[in-house]
Amino acid sequence: MKGKLILEDGTLFEGKLFGAMKQVRGEVVFNTGMTGYQELLTDPSYVNQMVVLTYPLVGNYGFNWEDVESASPKVNALIVKELCRTPSHFRSVGQLEHYLKEHGITGIEGIDTRALTIHIREKGMMRGALVAGDEMPDQQWLTAPLPDPVASVTTTQVKTLGNPEGTRIAVLDFGIKGAIVKHLINRGMCVSLYPAQTTAKEMLAFQPSGILLSNGPGNPKDLPAAIKTVNDLLKMDIPLMGICLGHQLLNLACGGDVYKLPFGHRGGNHPVKHLETGAVTITSQNHSYAVKEECLPDCLTVTHRNLNDGTVEGIRHRQKPVFSVQYHPEASPGPADSVALFDTFQQMVEESLQKEEKPCH
Ligand SMILES: NC(=O)CC[C@H](N)C(=O)O
């Protein structure tokens, strides 16, 4: 069915709808990864967003049940140049189009994704809508506030996974990617996921040895309860790691500020420099917001920087075993150059446990 993408500024791209074929709206963002569409579609950080893939052929390796970051696609829509309907891969169980349709997700193909990406790069991220045939979206509907994104992806109840005898890690879950949980569990940890609204007191009842602040969708400033929880948790000197939204929340909880980037970072090839060692890693990224360096609180220091635009990619606390990164050490999709950050976290947790056991030294 003929359809079009209409941007908030009136720009129009014609194509063909696929999937659920319903009118949808969202923030239009682009991702430059060459593979990994399943991980992107199911990454809860994409709630409320319509994702443009700059790689021109999408769907060529079909769909499988292993490469997903959550149980269902979370994007509001998928925008591609060419959709492949003849997938070929030994793990494929079906077509991408059918998977999206089953889950009520609309897509559009035949879009000049290069022109669209250049437009977003020049004008900044903006709202868009997919409509069928000659329909036109209502401008008010297009720009009206989108639903609270974290509420739809945070766990609704406390969930404990992994080794029950393992080191206890309490995760403040804003829509955690499955790969992050896997990295913790593979290190023998006992992982408890807490709803985004949980207080520090409730989390501390679990007697965690470490805390992880997860990735998640939306603006971190819209989560005042979580900022308060992180602030309270920091008083306990428990080792803490933050990833993406978790990184932004750590910075806000310490009194810092964040701002919205013009078109965000989404892809699998963002070079990041570790300032303390000079090492450069190629990272997987997916974010709109970034830490405002000029407002960095005194208790924090910048550890990582993006070599494309100089933005802050990592921070650590000057006195406490607390650090966070803006990028995705779990990759999924993308290069695994930074997985060792999970080992750093594990080491911090173990060292702090040893200190507890020998209070006199
Ligand atoms: N992947 C994430 O955690 C994204 C964080 C936040 N929603 C942003 O867009 O910046």
The ligand as an SDF file (V2000), in Angstrom:
LIG
                    3D

 10  9  0  0  0  0  0  0  0  0999 V2000
   20.0770    3.9010   25.1880 N   0  0  0  0  0  0  0  0  0  0  0  0
   19.7180    4.7080   26.1580 C   0  0  0  0  0  0  0  0  0  0  0  0
   19.7420    4.3910   27.3500 O   0  0  0  0  0  0  0  0  0  0  0  0
   19.2170    6.0680   25.7280 C   0  0  0  0  0  0  0  0  0  0  0  0
   19.2050    7.1080   26.8150 C   0  0  0  0  0  0  0  0  0  0  0  0
   18.2880    8.2900   26.5360 C   0  0  0  0  0  0  0  0  0  0  0  0
   16.9410    7.8700   26.3540 N   0  0  0  0  0  0  0  0  0  0  0  0
   18.8000    9.0740   25.3440 C   0  0  0  0  0  0  0  0  0  0  0  0
   18.1900    9.0230   24.3000 O   0  0  0  0  0  0  0  0  0  0  0  0
   19.7920    9.7360   25.4110 O   0  0  0  0  0  0  0  0  0  0  0  0
  1  2  1  0
  2  3  2  0
  2  4  1  0
  4  5  1  0
  5  6  1  0
  6  7  1  0
  6  8  1  0
  8  9  2  0
  8 10  1  0
M  END
$$$$
